[in-house]
Amino acid sequence: MIKKVDTRNLPCPQPVIKTKQALEEGDFTELIVIVDNDVARQNVTRFVTNCGFKVTSVNQKGADFHITIVEDLEETAEDDHEDIENIKVSNDKLLLITSDILGVGDPELGKKLMGSFLFSLTQIGNKPRMIILMNSGVRLAIHGAEGISSLQALGKEGVDIIACGTCLDFYKLKRELAVGTISNMYDIAEKLMGKYSVIKI
């Protein structure tokens, strides 16, 4: 049976939540989720893949995307991804960065400290598994930001860099993102409450 879920005109993270509910209900051989923007397409696609399902096609119709999902009978893409990451990143720490400056005091000093901190992460052996950027912290991941080369280097070493999509929209920086993936609050909340040890910077 083909099941359709229309999430158009729903704010983030409702498309992911509606998709989750449909997956939990089951009773389908093929699930088609309709979203009306590219960020929602990325969020839903990543979510269902991590849940052990497979995206067989994404068809764009005007401004909308129709995502076709089936159960993945093979080993989930999430498990494969974890195995690859474990080669380069060995611990379970998650860094939550909510500002583009480090510490309380002079903003210019705070920017320099943050740049120095990110560079230091590239030099130490015990790197975090994931870095989540929220609020003004998303400014660290845009083109020309101080420390962007450090974040890019960490990404190449297997560290997941995740930027809050709502925050990028608020600061009008979505098109300036230079590293990492755009995510939603549901996905971020799930990661913060999951298996990782969270360190807030």
Sine and cosine of phi, psi and omega as CSV:
sin_phi,cos_phi,sin_psi,cos_psi,sin_omega,cos_omega
0.00,0.00,0.70,-0.72,0.05,-1.00
-1.00,-0.03,0.78,-0.63,-0.02,-1.00
-0.88,-0.48,0.68,-0.73,-0.01,-1.00
-0.89,-0.46,0.64,-0.76,0.07,-1.00
-0.80,-0.60,0.89,-0.45,-0.03,-1.00
-0.99,-0.15,0.93,-0.36,-0.04,-1.00
-0.94,-0.35,0.26,0.96,0.00,-1.00
-0.89,0.46,0.60,-0.80,0.01,-1.00
0.94,0.34,0.20,0.98,0.07,-1.00
-0.99,-0.13,0.69,-0.72,0.00,-1.00
-0.96,0.27,0.40,-0.91,0.10,-1.00
-0.88,0.47,0.70,-0.71,0.12,0.99
-0.97,-0.23,0.45,0.89,-0.08,-1.00
-0.84,0.55,-0.62,0.79,0.04,-1.00
-0.85,0.53,-0.64,0.77,0.02,-1.00
-0.93,0.37,-0.67,0.75,-0.02,-1.00
-0.91,0.42,-0.68,0.73,0.04,-1.00
-0.90,0.44,-0.61,0.79,0.05,-1.00
-0.91,0.41,-0.68,0.73,0.02,-1.00
-0.86,0.51,-0.71,0.71,0.00,-1.00
-0.88,0.47,-0.65,0.76,0.01,-1.00
-0.91,0.40,-0.64,0.77,0.03,-1.00
-0.91,0.42,-0.64,0.77,-0.01,-1.00
-0.93,0.36,-0.57,0.82,0.02,-1.00
-0.94,0.35,-0.52,0.85,0.01,-1.00
0.92,0.39,-0.62,-0.78,0.04,-1.00
0.86,0.51,0.70,0.71,0.08,-1.00
-0.44,-0.90,0.47,-0.88,0.16,-0.99
-0.99,-0.15,-0.38,0.93,0.00,-1.00
-0.53,-0.85,0.79,-0.61,0.02,-1.00
-0.93,-0.37,0.79,-0.62,0.04,-1.00
-0.92,-0.40,0.89,-0.46,0.03,-1.00
-0.96,-0.27,0.79,-0.61,-0.01,-1.00
-0.96,-0.26,0.83,-0.56,0.04,-1.00
-0.82,-0.57,0.31,-0.95,-0.09,-1.00
-0.89,-0.45,0.27,0.96,0.07,-1.00
-0.40,-0.92,0.34,-0.94,-0.13,-0.99
-0.94,0.34,-0.55,0.83,0.02,-1.00
-0.90,0.43,-0.68,0.73,0.04,-1.00
-0.89,0.45,-0.61,0.79,0.06,-1.00
-0.86,0.51,-0.73,0.68,0.00,-1.00
-0.90,0.43,-0.69,0.72,-0.04,-1.00
-0.90,0.44,-0.71,0.70,-0.02,-1.00
-0.92,0.39,-0.69,0.72,-0.01,-1.00
-0.87,0.50,-0.73,0.69,0.00,-1.00
-0.90,0.43,-0.65,0.76,-0.03,-1.00
-0.89,0.45,-0.76,0.66,-0.06,-1.00
-0.93,0.38,-0.56,0.83,0.04,-1.00
-0.90,0.44,-0.68,0.73,0.01,-1.00
-0.93,0.37,-0.35,0.94,0.01,-1.00
-1.00,0.03,0.03,1.00,0.04,-1.00
1.00,-0.05,0.28,0.96,0.07,-1.00
-0.95,-0.30,0.19,-0.98,-0.08,-1.00
-0.83,-0.56,0.74,-0.68,0.10,-1.00
-1.00,0.01,0.91,-0.41,-0.05,-1.00
-1.00,0.01,-0.42,0.91,0.03,-1.00
-0.28,-0.96,0.45,-0.89,0.12,-0.99
-0.75,-0.66,0.94,-0.33,-0.04,-1.00
-0.96,-0.29,0.81,-0.58,0.03,-1.00
-1.00,-0.02,0.79,-0.61,0.04,-1.00
-0.80,-0.60,0.99,-0.16,-0.12,-0.99
0.92,0.38,-0.81,-0.59,0.02,-1.00
-1.00,0.00,-0.05,1.00,-0.08,-1.00
-0.99,-0.17,0.41,-0.91,0.08,-1.00
-0.86,-0.51,0.75,-0.66,0.06,-1.00
-0.96,-0.29,0.93,-0.36,-0.08,-1.00
-0.98,-0.18,0.87,-0.49,-0.01,-1.00
-0.99,-0.14,0.80,-0.60,-0.14,-0.99
-0.80,-0.60,0.69,-0.72,0.11,-0.99
-0.72,-0.69,0.24,-0.97,0.05,-1.00
-0.95,0.32,0.71,-0.70,0.02,-1.00
-1.00,-0.06,0.92,-0.39,-0.05,-1.00
-0.99,0.14,-0.22,0.98,0.03,-1.00
-1.00,0.02,-0.02,-1.00,0.04,-1.00
-0.86,0.50,0.71,-0.70,-0.09,-1.00
-0.90,0.43,0.50,-0.87,0.01,-1.00
-0.89,0.45,-0.47,0.89,0.00,-1.00
-0.90,0.44,-0.69,0.73,0.00,-1.00
-0.89,0.46,-0.67,0.75,0.03,-1.00
-0.88,0.48,-0.68,0.74,-0.03,-1.00
-0.90,0.44,-0.66,0.75,0.01,-1.00
-0.89,0.46,-0.65,0.76,-0.01,-1.00
-0.89,0.46,-0.65,0.76,0.01,-1.00
-0.91,0.41,-0.68,0.73,-0.05,-1.00
-0.92,0.40,-0.58,0.82,-0.06,-1.00
-0.88,0.47,-0.32,0.95,0.02,-1.00
-0.92,0.39,-0.58,0.81,-0.12,-0.99
-0.94,-0.34,-0.45,0.89,-0.07,-1.00
-0.84,-0.54,0.88,-0.47,-0.20,-0.98
-0.97,-0.25,-0.15,0.99,-0.06,-1.00
-0.91,-0.41,0.05,-1.00,-0.10,-0.99
-0.92,-0.38,0.45,0.89,-0.03,-1.00
-1.00,0.05,0.62,-0.78,0.04,-1.00
-0.86,-0.51,0.81,-0.59,0.05,-1.00
-0.99,-0.12,0.81,-0.58,0.09,-1.00
-0.96,-0.27,0.93,-0.38,-0.02,-1.00
-0.94,-0.35,0.89,-0.45,-0.11,-0.99
-0.94,-0.35,0.15,0.99,0.00,-1.00
-0.49,-0.87,0.41,-0.91,0.05,-1.00
-1.00,0.01,0.06,1.00,0.10,-1.00
-0.84,-0.54,0.42,-0.91,-0.02,-1.00
-0.95,-0.32,0.82,-0.57,0.03,-1.00
1.00,0.07,0.03,-1.00,-0.01,-1.00
-0.92,-0.39,0.80,-0.60,-0.02,-1.00
0.49,-0.87,-0.65,-0.76,-0.04,-1.00
-0.91,0.40,0.81,-0.59,-0.03,-1.00
-0.87,0.50,-0.63,0.78,-0.01,-1.00
-0.91,0.41,-0.66,0.75,0.07,-1.00
-0.90,0.44,-0.66,0.75,0.00,-1.00
-0.87,0.49,-0.61,0.79,0.03,-1.00
-0.92,0.39,-0.66,0.75,0.02,-1.00
-0.91,0.42,-0.65,0.76,0.01,-1.00
-0.90,0.44,-0.65,0.76,0.00,-1.00
-0.91,0.41,-0.68,0.73,0.04,-1.00
-0.87,0.49,-0.65,0.76,0.02,-1.00
-0.92,0.40,-0.63,0.78,0.00,-1.00
-0.90,0.44,-0.72,0.69,-0.01,-1.00
-0.90,0.44,-0.64,0.77,0.05,-1.00
-0.90,0.44,-0.65,0.76,0.00,-1.00
-0.88,0.47,-0.56,0.83,0.04,-1.00
-0.89,0.46,-0.53,0.85,0.00,-1.00
-0.95,0.30,-0.35,0.94,-0.09,-1.00
-1.00,-0.09,-0.37,0.93,-0.03,-1.00
-1.00,0.06,0.38,-0.93,-0.03,-1.00
-0.99,0.16,-0.51,0.86,-0.09,-1.00
-1.00,-0.05,0.99,0.12,-0.08,-1.00
-1.00,0.02,0.42,-0.91,0.04,-1.00
-0.95,0.32,0.40,-0.92,0.08,-1.00
-0.97,0.26,-0.54,0.84,-0.13,-0.99
-0.48,-0.88,0.55,-0.83,0.12,-0.99
-0.82,-0.58,0.85,-0.53,0.04,-1.00
-0.96,-0.30,0.80,-0.60,-0.01,-1.00
-0.95,-0.30,0.82,-0.57,0.01,-1.00
-0.74,-0.68,0.27,-0.96,-0.04,-1.00
0.75,0.66,-0.70,-0.72,-0.05,-1.00
-0.94,0.33,-0.11,0.99,0.07,-1.00
-0.88,0.47,-0.41,0.91,0.01,-1.00
-0.92,0.40,-0.34,0.94,0.02,-1.00
-0.90,0.44,-0.34,0.94,0.00,-1.00
-0.94,0.34,-0.34,0.94,-0.11,-0.99
-0.97,-0.23,0.19,0.98,-0.03,-1.00
-0.99,-0.14,0.29,-0.96,0.01,-1.00
-0.84,0.54,0.74,-0.67,0.07,-1.00
1.00,0.09,-0.03,1.00,-0.02,-1.00
-0.95,0.32,0.53,-0.85,0.07,-1.00
-0.93,0.36,0.84,-0.55,-0.03,-1.00
0.99,-0.11,0.00,1.00,-0.03,-1.00
-0.89,0.46,-0.60,0.80,0.00,-1.00
-0.90,0.43,-0.54,0.84,0.03,-1.00
-0.93,0.37,-0.69,0.73,0.04,-1.00
-0.89,0.45,-0.65,0.76,0.03,-1.00
-0.90,0.44,-0.63,0.77,0.03,-1.00
-0.91,0.42,-0.66,0.75,0.02,-1.00
-0.90,0.44,-0.64,0.77,0.03,-1.00
-0.87,0.49,-0.64,0.77,0.01,-1.00
-0.93,0.38,-0.40,0.92,0.00,-1.00
-1.00,0.01,0.08,1.00,0.08,-1.00
0.97,-0.25,0.04,1.00,0.03,-1.00
-0.99,0.17,0.80,-0.59,0.06,-1.00
-0.97,0.25,0.83,-0.56,0.08,-1.00
-0.96,-0.28,0.87,-0.50,-0.08,-1.00
-0.83,-0.56,0.79,-0.61,-0.01,-1.00
-0.92,-0.39,0.68,-0.73,0.02,-1.00
-0.93,0.36,0.86,-0.51,-0.02,-1.00
-0.91,0.42,-0.62,0.78,0.03,-1.00
-0.89,0.46,-0.63,0.78,0.01,-1.00
-0.92,0.38,-0.67,0.74,0.04,-1.00
-0.89,0.46,-0.64,0.77,0.05,-1.00
-0.89,0.45,-0.69,0.72,-0.04,-1.00
-0.87,0.49,-0.68,0.73,-0.01,-1.00
-1.00,0.03,0.04,1.00,0.00,-1.00
0.83,0.56,0.75,0.66,-0.08,-1.00
-0.86,-0.52,0.11,0.99,-0.12,-0.99
-0.85,0.53,-0.64,0.77,-0.02,-1.00
-0.97,0.24,-0.20,0.98,-0.03,-1.00
-1.00,-0.09,-0.04,1.00,-0.06,-1.00
-0.87,0.49,0.79,-0.61,-0.09,-1.00
-0.94,-0.35,-0.20,0.98,-0.03,-1.00
-0.43,-0.90,0.52,-0.85,0.09,-1.00
1.00,0.05,-0.11,-0.99,-0.01,-1.00
-0.87,-0.49,0.45,-0.89,0.04,-1.00
-1.00,0.02,0.74,-0.67,-0.03,-1.00
-0.78,-0.63,-0.06,-1.00,-0.06,-1.00
-0.83,-0.56,0.19,-0.98,-0.10,-0.99
-0.91,0.41,-0.55,0.84,0.04,-1.00
-0.89,0.46,-0.75,0.66,-0.01,-1.00
-0.89,0.46,-0.66,0.75,0.00,-1.00
-0.91,0.42,-0.70,0.71,0.01,-1.00
-0.88,0.47,-0.64,0.77,0.01,-1.00
-0.89,0.46,-0.66,0.76,0.01,-1.00
-0.93,0.35,-0.66,0.76,0.00,-1.00
-0.91,0.42,-0.53,0.85,-0.03,-1.00
-0.99,-0.13,0.16,0.99,-0.05,-1.00
-1.00,-0.02,-0.63,-0.78,-0.18,-0.98
-1.00,0.10,-0.13,0.99,-0.12,-0.99
-1.00,0.08,0.47,-0.88,0.16,-0.99
-1.00,0.07,0.88,-0.47,-0.12,-0.99
-1.00,-0.03,0.78,-0.62,0.09,-1.00
-0.87,-0.50,0.88,-0.47,0.00,-1.00
-1.00,-0.02,0.79,-0.61,-0.01,-1.00
-0.97,-0.26,0.00,0.00,0.00,0.00
